[in-house]
Amino acid sequence: MAPSDLQTSLLVSLLVGGFVTAFLHAALPTHWLPFVLVGRAQRWNLGTTLASVTAAGLAHIAVTAVVGGLIVMAGLALDQWVTGLLPWLSAGLLFVLGLFYLARATVRKPLPAQGPELETPEQTVSQAAAFWGLVAVMAASPGEVLLPLYLSSAEEGLMVLGLLTLVLAVGTVLGMAVFTTLARAGASILRLERWARYEGAILGLALIGLGLLVVLHQH
């Protein structure tokens, strides 16, 4: 395989892996349960709820991209001192995060036999405050699991980093929208929490797989 073909194959693998990682990360209850509960409290229809999901998801990725950009700048500066360190640092971070999610999924306590009832509380804040409050919560927590992907693409240029950000945004917003919609439609919260439990193991394996791709690319 020609070097250019290998580079393209690695880039496609990283982008596909980034989409899958972002989608799976969005399955965590913190990425959809607040929208279900606040939407019920504010008596939002599905359109308004998904609008808040979209705005919050985009804010989440925007902040992640800013933090990722700073990490890329630091990584490139470090790479000038230790040639070839950047890919190995990226792979190492992917491995560590992957093992962390696998370990957390393994030791997590069993869920109770019955899931929590989703009552409809009384509306206590304005619609705008509820909407932008959700956006602020997501913006204040960049996706730490997505940051090593920026480091993996640091040497590919701004166009690739922009494409990666777009892929992560699509995967995150789509994942948040899917799980929020399922919960609103009456899917059992217990089942979704069980999915989130397995999501940790799947996410861990996906991150380790991405780390292996980076390592293999160095040989």
C-alpha positions, -999 to 999 in steps of 0.1 A, spaced: 0 0 0 13 34 -10 21 59 18 -6 82 7 -32 54 6 -21 43 41 -24 79 54 -59 82 39 -69 48 54 -57 59 88 -75 92 85 -108 75 76 -104 51 104 -98 79 129 -128 98 117 -151 68 118 -137 59 152 -143 95 163 -179 93 152 -185 60 170 -167 72 201 -188 105 202 -220 86 197 -213 61 224 -201 88 248 -235 105 243 -252 74 257 -240 84 292 -271 95 312 -255 129 319 -259 136 281 -296 129 278 -313 125 312 -312 162 322 -330 170 289 -357 145 296 -363 157 332 -361 195 323 -383 189 293 -409 173 314 -408 200 340 -410 228 314 -437 208 294 -416 211 263 -426 193 231 -402 171 213 -390 199 190 -381 222 218 -364 194 237 -343 184 206 -335 221 200 -320 223 235 -302 190 229 -287 203 196 -276 236 211 -261 220 242 -244 193 221 -228 219 198 -217 239 228 -202 208 243 -181 201 212 -172 237 207 -156 238 241 -140 204 235 -125 217 202 -110 248 220 -94 226 247 -84 201 220 -67 229 201 -47 240 231 -36 204 236 -26 202 200 -5 234 203 12 221 234 18 187 218 33 202 187 56 223 208 67 193 228 72 173 196 98 198 185 119 189 215 113 151 214 109 141 177 82 115 171 68 118 207 34 131 196 18 99 181 30 78 211 16 103 235 -17 102 217 -17 64 217 -8 63 253 -37 86 263 -61 65 242 -50 34 259 -52 49 294 -87 62 288 -98 29 272 -86 10 302 -102 34 326 -137 30 309 -132 -8 308 -123 -9 345 -152 14 355 -176 -8 335 -163 -39 353 -165 -27 388 -197 -8 385 -223 -20 410 -254 -38 397 -284 -16 390 -316 -20 411 -344 -43 399 -367 -14 391 -358 19 375 -368 53 389 -402 67 381 -401 99 360 -426 122 376 -435 155 360 -425 182 385 -440 217 385 -424 243 363 -401 264 385 -380 285 361 -385 304 329 -383 286 295 -352 306 285 -334 299 318 -341 262 315 -330 261 279 -297 280 283 -291 264 317 -288 230 299 -266 245 273 -243 260 300 -241 227 318 -229 209 287 -205 237 277 -189 237 311 -178 200 307 -157 193 276 -156 157 264 -124 145 280 -127 111 261 -126 130 228 -95 151 235 -69 124 225 -85 123 191 -73 158 185 -38 149 195 -39 120 171 -47 144 142 -24 172 153 1 168 125 -26 166 98 -34 203 96 -63 226 103 -86 211 77 -84 176 92 -89 191 127 -120 209 115 -133 178 98 -127 159 131 -147 185 150 -176 183 125 -176 145 129 -176 147 167 -204 172 166 -226 150 144 -219 119 165 -225 137 198 -257 155 188 -271 125 171 -264 103 201 -279 127 225 -310 132 203 -315 94 199 -313 86 236 -334 116 247 -361 107 221 -361 71 233 -366 82 269 -393 107 260 -411 80 240 -415 59 271 -384 37 269 -375 23 303 -349 45 320 -336 13 336 -329 -2 302 -311 29 290 -289 29 322 -281 -7 315 -271 3 280 -249 30 295 -232 4 316 -222 -17 285 -214 16 267 -184 20 291 -170 -13 280 -176 -7 243 -162 28 245 -131 15 263 -125 -11 235 -131 15 208 -105 39 224 -79 10 227 -86 1 191 -79 37 180 -47 37 200 -36 5 182 -43 22 149 -20 51 159 7 27 170 5 6 138 8 37 117 42 43 132 56 10 118 
